[in-house]
Amino acid sequence: MSFIVAIDGPAGTGKGTITKLIAKELGLLNIDTGAMYRCVTLQALRNNITTIEEQQKIIEIAKNIDIKIEHNKEEQQIYLNGENVSKEIRNKEVSGFVSPVSSIPKVREIMVKLQRKMSEDSDIIMEGRDITTVVFPNADVKIYLDANVEERAKRRYMENKEKGIQMTYEEVLEAIKVRDYNDMNKKVGALKIAEDAIVIDTTNMTIDEVKQKVKKIILKKR
């Protein structure tokens, strides 16, 4: 039976960074669920689908695309139909359309099935919006990372800058506010705190402080 660590929380709380660090230190497989939805979104945009009205076409894309997540020593690499799209899935257009795409119930169903399949043979750590509530409601460890919206926008802005993604702080802040609203009001897989999740407010914490706290919780359970 796999050991499963599930981490939820809104955008910019450090989920991705913490998950990568913990996976490396504790030898857990890190499955990036957000990247999977971004792959569906990127393929939809490439097919000139820019509105949620074309829902059926998006579902067909989710059914038929091939998503692979590979890990090298430094960075996780995301492959869409054999092409490395690790950077492209983080662009402004994908970021602006991923929330509506990931709100489609059938798309979520397809992705959740794929996520569960990926976890069958390994001890895993997975982060997203509904991992503790929908994907793995029986996870061994459930954590909800939070932070105030200004701090989250600042972090995401700096992250984008490092990656060469051109967005102003104001654009990032607005995008996060819209994303929060969409994520918390989805009919399926809405972002919420699981009853048995441990909540960590990361607003005034360094990455290392958050990592140590999360690590302590996991080791206690493991």
Wavefront OBJ file of the C-alpha trace (Angstrom):
o trace
v 0.000 0.000 0.000
v 1.432 3.395 -1.011
v 2.141 6.114 1.568
v 0.369 9.266 0.366
v 1.004 12.894 1.317
v -1.665 15.305 0.003
v -1.149 19.079 -0.025
v -3.810 21.627 -0.994
v -3.971 25.411 -1.020
v -4.472 28.446 -3.255
v -1.963 29.714 -5.847
v 1.305 31.153 -4.549
v 1.384 29.484 -1.137
v 4.588 27.598 -1.946
v 2.939 24.213 -2.531
v 4.989 23.408 -5.624
v 8.340 24.396 -4.106
v 7.689 22.600 -0.809
v 6.462 19.472 -2.585
v 9.610 19.323 -4.734
v 11.921 19.783 -1.724
v 10.117 17.210 0.419
v 9.955 14.704 -2.439
v 13.718 14.976 -2.871
v 14.565 14.735 0.830
v 12.166 11.918 1.725
v 12.318 9.942 -1.523
v 8.665 10.467 -2.433
v 7.362 10.645 -6.006
v 6.100 14.174 -6.760
v 3.096 14.275 -9.089
v 2.328 17.816 -10.284
v -1.457 17.855 -10.804
v -1.554 21.534 -11.780
v 0.849 20.830 -14.641
v -1.486 18.103 -15.893
v -4.427 20.544 -16.159
v -2.098 23.067 -17.767
v -1.213 20.489 -20.442
v -4.893 20.061 -21.308
v -5.255 23.860 -21.405
v -2.181 24.342 -23.621
v -3.416 21.742 -26.097
v -6.858 23.391 -26.149
v -5.276 26.782 -26.920
v -3.143 25.205 -29.638
v -6.388 23.908 -31.145
v -7.738 27.490 -31.091
v -10.154 26.733 -28.251
v -10.356 29.837 -26.078
v -13.770 29.519 -24.483
v -15.370 27.073 -22.073
v -18.341 26.856 -24.485
v -16.295 24.321 -26.471
v -16.381 21.969 -23.511
v -16.828 18.758 -25.507
v -13.688 19.430 -27.550
v -11.705 20.055 -24.332
v -12.959 16.735 -22.897
v -11.815 14.941 -26.054
v -8.369 16.553 -25.669
v -8.152 15.373 -22.047
v -9.096 11.838 -23.124
v -6.547 11.611 -25.918
v -3.420 13.532 -24.931
v -0.367 11.839 -23.478
v 1.058 13.453 -20.328
v 4.315 12.311 -18.781
v 6.117 13.704 -15.759
v 9.829 12.984 -15.543
v 12.212 13.875 -12.751
v 15.821 14.820 -13.151
v 18.099 16.039 -10.370
v 17.103 19.692 -10.628
v 13.679 20.159 -12.197
v 10.555 18.224 -12.957
v 10.001 17.996 -16.713
v 6.504 17.922 -18.182
v 5.919 16.229 -21.543
v 2.815 16.726 -23.664
v 2.536 14.213 -26.518
v 6.298 13.674 -26.296
v 7.202 17.403 -26.316
v 8.794 19.102 -23.313
v 6.355 21.905 -22.394
v 7.639 22.637 -18.867
v 8.032 26.360 -19.583
v 5.200 26.829 -22.077
v 2.489 25.609 -19.666
v 3.378 28.506 -17.318
v 2.735 31.289 -19.838
v 0.128 34.043 -19.399
v -2.420 32.541 -21.816
v -2.390 29.128 -20.124
v -2.529 30.715 -16.651
v -5.598 32.712 -17.689
v -7.534 29.711 -19.032
v -6.495 26.798 -16.803
v -9.054 27.419 -14.048
v -12.140 27.217 -16.340
v -10.657 24.140 -18.082
v -9.989 22.401 -14.771
v -13.575 23.202 -13.674
v -15.056 20.870 -16.303
v -16.260 17.820 -14.303
v -15.388 15.278 -17.021
v -11.863 16.718 -17.420
v -11.346 16.416 -13.644
v -12.627 12.842 -13.716
v -10.138 11.895 -16.461
v -7.221 13.605 -14.684
v -8.070 12.141 -11.247
v -8.093 8.647 -12.764
v -4.657 9.331 -14.264
v -3.339 10.757 -10.959
v -4.495 7.700 -9.003
v -2.919 5.406 -11.591
v 0.411 7.249 -11.265
v 0.357 6.668 -7.499
v -0.201 2.916 -7.555
v 3.401 1.742 -7.310
v 5.120 4.470 -5.287
v 5.026 6.467 -2.058
v 3.899 9.862 -3.304
v 3.474 13.519 -2.481
v 0.881 15.412 -4.491
v -0.231 19.035 -4.413
v -3.184 20.798 -5.944
v -6.613 22.181 -5.107
v -8.645 19.072 -4.247
v -6.051 16.426 -3.425
v -7.046 16.105 0.260
v -10.778 16.203 -0.481
v -11.333 14.438 -3.832
v -8.249 12.740 -5.293
v -6.961 11.137 -2.082
v -9.532 11.648 0.701
v -7.834 8.799 2.621
v -4.276 10.188 2.316
v -1.927 9.376 5.204
v -1.017 13.062 5.591
v -3.223 16.034 4.652
v -1.842 19.578 4.686
v -3.429 22.883 3.622
v -0.958 25.702 2.888
v -2.275 29.257 2.981
v -1.003 32.887 2.815
v -2.538 36.308 2.244
v -3.223 37.264 -1.371
v -0.659 40.126 -1.585
v 2.142 37.870 -0.386
v 1.090 35.133 -2.797
v 1.051 37.588 -5.722
v 4.514 38.862 -4.758
v 5.895 35.303 -4.735
v 4.323 34.396 -8.062
v 5.544 37.659 -9.621
v 9.148 36.924 -8.535
v 8.855 33.331 -9.750
v 7.605 34.518 -13.169
v 10.433 37.051 -13.370
v 13.015 34.319 -12.782
v 11.428 32.214 -15.510
v 11.309 35.124 -17.968
v 7.495 35.306 -17.941
v 6.400 38.904 -18.615
v 3.611 39.882 -16.202
v 3.354 42.952 -13.960
v 2.715 42.556 -10.210
v -0.781 44.054 -10.734
v -1.548 41.506 -13.465
v -0.383 38.662 -11.234
v -2.425 39.946 -8.269
v -5.573 40.228 -10.384
v -5.007 36.789 -11.937
v -4.632 35.220 -8.485
v -7.816 36.886 -7.198
v -9.755 35.578 -10.211
v -8.157 32.145 -9.785
v -9.077 32.050 -6.084
v -12.702 32.867 -6.847
v -12.919 30.261 -9.619
v -11.151 27.582 -7.559
v -13.351 28.111 -4.507
v -16.598 28.137 -6.507
v -16.149 25.097 -8.728
v -19.067 22.663 -8.819
v -16.612 19.773 -8.686
v -13.266 19.740 -6.881
v -13.612 23.173 -5.271
v -10.724 24.403 -3.140
v -11.604 23.912 0.513
v -9.936 22.814 3.721
v -10.456 19.124 4.503
v -11.754 18.548 8.039
v -8.687 16.521 9.011
v -6.077 18.683 7.214
v -3.338 20.519 9.109
v -3.413 24.210 8.112
v -0.124 26.110 7.809
v -0.169 29.889 7.189
v 3.034 30.570 5.236
v 2.617 34.383 4.930
v 5.503 35.241 7.268
v 7.489 32.023 6.906
v 10.574 31.273 4.830
v 10.559 28.311 2.453
v 12.909 26.474 4.821
v 10.638 27.066 7.825
v 7.632 25.717 5.905
v 9.649 22.753 4.653
v 10.815 21.815 8.163
v 7.274 22.038 9.535
v 5.811 19.897 6.736
v 8.663 17.397 6.998
v 8.101 17.031 10.757
v 4.385 16.287 10.202
v 5.176 13.643 7.534
v 7.915 11.914 9.544
v 5.642 11.723 12.570
v 3.033 9.869 10.473
v 5.477 7.741 8.514
l 1 2 3 4 5 6 7 8 9 10 11 12 13 14 15 16 17 18 19 20 21 22 23 24 25 26 27 28 29 30 31 32 33 34 35 36 37 38 39 40 41 42 43 44 45 46 47 48 49 50 51 52 53 54 55 56 57 58 59 60 61 62 63 64 65 66 67 68 69 70 71 72 73 74 75 76 77 78 79 80 81 82 83 84 85 86 87 88 89 90 91 92 93 94 95 96 97 98 99 100 101 102 103 104 105 106 107 108 109 110 111 112 113 114 115 116 117 118 119 120 121 122 123 124 125 126 127 128 129 130 131 132 133 134 135 136 137 138 139 140 141 142 143 144 145 146 147 148 149 150 151 152 153 154 155 156 157 158 159 160 161 162 163 164 165 166 167 168 169 170 171 172 173 174 175 176 177 178 179 180 181 182 183 184 185 186 187 188 189 190 191 192 193 194 195 196 197 198 199 200 201 202 203 204 205 206 207 208 209 210 211 212 213 214 215 216 217 218 219 220 221 222
